[in-house]
Amino acid sequence: MKSENKPGHITKGDVFDDLGLSRSEASALKVKATLLDAILREIEKRGYTQSQLVEILDEYQPSVSNLTRGKIAKVSVEKLLTYSDRLKMKTTLTVHASSGAHRNAPIHSGLTARSTARGRSGSRSARRQGAAIG
């Protein structure tokens, strides 16, 4: 007799919403997941090694390893935005009113982060040197 493989729970809509999280927690996880996915696709597209990413992202090797393996539970959205900026990616966030919101008060907010070429004066090594000198 064959055993049937039946799902224990069927997700209707978004899996983040089904985890029992608040709307804001679910939104934060969606943003992090979207950023991580885009960053990993860009890293793969460019063929960066972890040692190259250590320099580009100005991070320690264990943090880069965690990033490339998707282990970002303790990484903030801000840190992921910094990584995307250092990879010269353009990040855009659009917020819309939910379907249950007042129809007469549409909400549309856009946030765009554009990468610009700049020196690495804020790098870890420069900060260490500054701390040692000053």
TABELUR-V712715 format. One line per field, one symbol per residue. phi: phi as a letter, one per 20 degrees, with the letter a starting at -180 (. if undefined). A space follows every 10 residues. Layout:
# TABELUR-V712715
phi = ???
This chain:
# TABELUR-V712715
phi = .eeeddfebd edodfffeen efgfffffff fffffggfff ffffgemfef fffgffelcf gfffffffem ecgdeegfff ffgfffemed dcccdcfffe fgfecfdbcd ccddecfbfd fefgffffff ffee
